[in-house]
Amino acid sequence: MSLIRKSSDEALSFSVELIHSYKSFWNHFSSYALQKPMDPEENGDWFSHTDIEIIVDETVDHLVAKWDQKHPYNTYCPYIDQETGIRAVTGCVAIAAGQLLYFLHDKLGIPSQMVSSGYCVGDIDNYSREFFNYSTAAWSYMSKNYAGAYGNANFEALMLGNIGAIINMHYREKYSWAIPKNIMDDLLPYYGLTCERDDYDEGIVKQSLEENMPVVVSASDCLIPVDGDIHCFVIDGYRKTHEEYTTYHYWVPDDGEPDFDPDHQSYYTTSRSDTEINSIKINWGWSSQWTSGINDGWYTLTDDWLTTLNNDTQTWNHHRVIYHSFSLSTD
């Protein structure tokens, strides 16, 4: 409850409960008094309270593909154990980059072709790989949606394996890692693309999303990260909202009882905020996000970005770096 004009202490000695009990009465008649009336002759003051309603104007769920680091997307990664047939994961940098390239192919027409054949043999300590037969048709065999643990994602896996080779992915038993900056320095130039790199800036993120362009992020849950302590993911969804304010004004005489005379004592005013992006979706590159909805909620632009994976909670709020403004290279 906010005081519109300063009053004496005696004027403030009214019951809040009483005012709320009369709310439905003066709210019913407030439409007849949109303009502030003249002050009544008795002594008192104008008081007000404001109701806020959040209106969702636009929602974009996920711009880029919904993939995962494990089977079937790691089909062209080296084996952890050849006897069991288990392969190393693709690595988060490869997944973020692959999802980005899939999006940019549709958005910009580049890359126009992608590998359609290849192999990767050997284990993480000793392996060889090669990718070839670039084809425009390869894209038509890929899907934006998660294929499932036993689904077919052969062409996605070919691209992800090839990306791993380009960005120098290091494959390990429990994780795979690469330097996120290799996306900008090695992968994008390889396909005739470019981008910009900055420390995390919510203004840049909002501008990119306004243009329906994703933002690749690298961040850590550690102050001093090493290898797998850095995660690479994509901000690829947003929600635009605005707030509508209805402020109800009413006269409280010095005797302490609110006067809700609709003819001249009560009125309301309305206003609204600008429409803007205030929530984002983050594509973590984990299958649990697509199968069970874990970590697929809305985040603010500035919060800690908590995730839960395998009963482990992490906060991705250290060393945030963004890659944005993806475009065709002019070199």
N, C-alpha and C positions, 0 to 999 in steps of 0.2 A: 504494500500500500504506500503510495507516494503522495506527499503533500504538495499541492499546487501552489498555495500561497501560505506564507508563514502566519501562524496564529498564536494566540496565547496558550499557556499550559492548560487552562481550564477547557479550552476548546478541544483539547486532545483527549479529554477524559470521557470517551465514549466506548461502548462495547463493540469489539471487533465481531463477536459472534452475532450481535444484533444486526450489524450492517450486512453480514453475509446472509442472515435470515431474510432480509428484505431484498436481496439481490434479484430473485426471480420476479419480484413485483416491479422494481424500477427498470429491470432489463426488458420487460415486456413492453413498457411504454417509451423506452429510450429512442425508438425509431421516429417518434414524433418530435424529437428535440435534438436535431443534428448540430445546431448552432448553440454556442454557449449563451444562456439567457442572462439577463441582468441579475446582479446579486440581489438576493432578497433583502427586505428592510431589516430583519432581525440580525443580530451579530452572529458571526460564524465564519466558516471557511469551506472552500471547495477541496474535496479529496478525490482520489482516483485509484483504480487498480486496472491492470492490463492483462488481458488474456492473449496468449501467444499460440498460434497454430502453424505448424510446419507443413508446407505444401510441397510435394514432390512433383517437379516439372518434367524431368527427363531421367531415364535410367538406361545405361549401357552396361551390360553384364560383363562380357569378356570379348575383347577384340581379337586376341590371338588364340592359337590352337590350345587344346586341353590334352597335353601329353604327359608322359611319365618317364623316369630314368631307368626303369626296370623293363623286363620282358613285356611286350615284344620289341620295345624301342631300342634295346641294347644288343640286338642280334649281330651287329657288326662291331662289337667291342671285344677285346680279348677275354679269354676264359680266366676265371678265378681258379677253377678246378675242372680240367678237361674230362675227368672221369664222371663227374656229376653233371656236366654240361652247363654249369652255372657261369654266367659271364659277369664281368664288372659292369657297374651302372654307367650310363652315358656321361654323367656329370652335369651339374646344374647349369654351368656356363654353356654347354652344348645344347641343352634343352631350351634355355632362354633364347639362344641365338637361332636355333632351328624354328622355334615358334615365331620368332621375329621374321625370318626369311620367308616362311610360309605366308605370313601376313603381307609383307612387302611385295611378294610376287603378285598378290591380288590388288594391292593398293597402287603400286608403281609400275608393275609389269616387269620388275627386275628382282631376282634373277629370272630370266626367261626360260632357262633350262636348268635341269638338275640331274645328278647322277642316277642311272637306272640299273647299274650293275656294280658288283664289287665283292670283296671277301675280306675276312679278318681271321687269321689262323694263329694258334699258339696261345700261351697264357700271359698273364700280366708281366711276367719277368722276361719273356722272350716271344715276341709275336711279329707278324708281318701283315700288311693290309694294302689294298689298292682299290680305288674307286674310279669308274670310267663310264663310257657310254652316256654322255650328257644328252638329255632328251626333253623336249617341251611336254611330252606326254606324261612324264613322271609325276607332274603335279596332279594330274587328274586321278591318280591312284592313291593320293593321300587324303586324309580326312581331318577336319578340324577337331572332331570329337575323339574322346578317349576310346581306344580300341578294346580295352579290357585286357586282363592279364593273359588270356589265351586267344586274343584276337589276332588279326592280320594287320601288321603295320610295316611291311617289308620296305616300302619306298621311303617312309619316314625314317626307318632305321638306317637305310643307306645314306640318306642325307645327314643324319646325326653322326654316323661313323665318319663320314667325310669331313664334317665340321670338326670333329675331334682331332683329325689329322691336321687340319689347317691351323687350329688354335693351340696345338701342342698339348693335348689333354694327357694328364698323368693318371693312369688307372691303378687303383689300389683295391685291396680286398673288401673294404667296407665303404669306400667312397672313391670318387674320381674328381680331380680338380684341374683347373687351368686358370690363368690370370684373366680376369674379366676384360681388361683393357685390350686383350688380343682380339676381341670382337671388333673393336674400332680399328686397330692397327693392322690386322691380318685378314680377318674374314670379310668385312665389308668391302675393302679395296679389291679383294679377289673377285668379287662379283660386281664391281663398278659402282659401289655405294659408299656413302660417307655419313658421318654423324658428328655430333658435338658431345663433349664430356665436361661435366661440372660437378662440384660438390652438391649435395642434395639441396634443391631449391623448390619450395612448394609452388612458387609463381611459375617456374618453368614447367613443372609437372601439369599444372592447371592449363597452361597455354597449349601444351602438347595434346592433352586430352580434349580440349575444345576443338582441336583440329582433327580429332579422331585418330591420333597417332599414339601408339604405346610408348612407354618409357622403360628402358632396361635399367635395373638397379643392382648394385653390389653392396652388400652390407655384412656386418658381423655382429655376433652376440658377445664378442670378447673385446676387451680394450686392446689386447695385443694378439691379433689373429694369426694363425698359420694354417696353410693348406685348407682342410675341410672346415675351418672355422669361418670361412667366408661363403656366403650364399649369394647366388645370382638369380634374380627373378624379374618378373615383368609387371609393372602397373598397367593394367589394360581395361579397366572398367571405371565408371564414375556415376555419381548420382547428383543431379542438379536440384536444388531446393530454394525456396524463399520462405520467409516468415511473414505472416499477416498478424497485425496487432490491432486489437480492439480495446480501446481505453475508455472505461466507464467513469464518468465524473458525477459527483453528487455533493449536495450541500449538507454540511453538518453544523447545525446551530450550536451556540454556546451551551445550551441546556443539555447537550449530549445525545439527543435523539436525532438520527438522520431524517431528513425530510425528503420524501420521494415523490413529491408532487410532479407528475409528468408534464404539466403545462409549462412550468418555468423553472423547476428546480433540478431536473436530471437531464443529462445528455451524454452522448458518446462520440468519440472520434476514431477514425480508422487510418492505418498506414501500413506500409509493407516494405520489406527489404528488397534489395536487388537479387535476382536469380543468379546463383553461382554454384560451382562445384564445391561440395563440402564433405563428400565421402568418396572413397575409392575402393576398387576391387584389385586384389593382388593375385597374380597367377604364380603360384609357388612351384609349379612343375612337379607336383606329387599326385599320384593316383588317388590318394585318400580324399583329396579335395573334390574329385569328380565322382567318386563312388559313395561317399558318406557325407559330403558337405563339410568335413572338418577343415577349418581355416578358410572357408569360403564366405565369411561374413564381410561386412563393410568396415573399413578402417578410415580414420581421419587422416588428413594430410600430414599431421604432425605428431601422432601418437607413437607408441613404442612398437607397434606391429608385432604382437605376440602370436606365436604359433605353437601348436602341440602336435608332435609326431612321435609315435612309439612311446607314449607316456612321458615324453621329454618336452618341457616347455622352454621355449627360447624367445628372446627379445632382440629383434633386429634393429637396434638403434645406434650402433657404432659404425663409424667410417662409411657413411652412406655416400655413394657416388652414383650419378645418373648418366645415362647415355641416351641422347634424344636428338630431335631434328634430323631424322633419317631422310636422305635424299639421294638423287643420282649424283655421282661424282662428276665434276667438271674438268678433272685432270686428264 
